[in-house]
Amino acid sequence: MPDISLTMIVLLCLAALAAGWIDAVVGGGGLLLLPVLLLGLPSHTPAAHALGTNKAVAIVGTTGAAVTYARKAPVDVRTAVRIGLAALAGSSAGAFFAAGMSTDVLKPVIMVVLLGVAAFVILRPAFGTAPATGPATRRQILAAIGLAGLGIGFYDGLIGPGTGTFLVLALTALLHLDLVTASATAKTVNCCTNAGALATFAWQGAVLWQLAALMAVFNLAGGTLGAHTALKQGSGFVRVVLLTVVFALVANLAYEQWLA
């Protein structure tokens, strides 16, 4: 356990609880959890340890949410795992290119895309509210593997923030899912990508396991509660949370680009 105060440990656990809830409903829990870890850990702690600990915490909450969704939502686990494996390959490629590329060039583009997405969701109130029309076609699945898997996985390795939110949007659009089912499917995909990233960080010795284990308990509670909330409240509620997270992501990227 790193040398941090009891007060900070409590704050980190509460952040893990809230992040688990947000991530289960619509993705984007890392927008809260990772900055809190970076601020809460001692200043001499390498950034990689915050990233590794974040993944160790997040995979527990994500798995809890995925199991909760799978029990009550019509999730095609086989398709979700195939997309997840593609996302794992994409994120590995993105991480490789990230070493030699300035993400400052890409952040304004991502902000414009997000604002366009927000405008689309606002102007199309029915987006993601209709029930799934039936099993996805082969063409739809291949498109989801390519865009939601390889494409968003590459973005996850290259930049990262908001990957879960992008997955929900892409799965809703490509597979014609309602937002609740898309969130459920995204959790299974996230389990695959988180597992790959965690394995890498663990191999590098960049995980604070004791702190991660404590925070993971709260993240699991938040993830399970978030999945139950989304299932109970329906797609309209998820839509509101989605827009909130999108605008928070834009603000976060803008701050990192111009003010940090």
Buried (B, 14 or more C-beta within 10 A) or exposed (E): EBEBEEEBBEBBBBBBBBBBBBBBBBBBBBBBBBBBBBEBBEEEBEEBBBBBBBBBBBBBBBBBBBBBBBEEBBBBEEBBBBBBBBBBBBBBBBBEEBEEEEBEEBBEEBBEEBEEBBEEBEEEEEBBBEEBEEEBEEEBBBBBBBBBBBBBBBBBBBBBBBBBBBBBBBBBBBBBBBBBBBBBBBBBBBBBBBBBBBEBBBEEEBBBEEBBEBBBBBBBBBBBBBBBBBBEBEBEBBBEBBBBBBEBBBEBBBEBBEEE
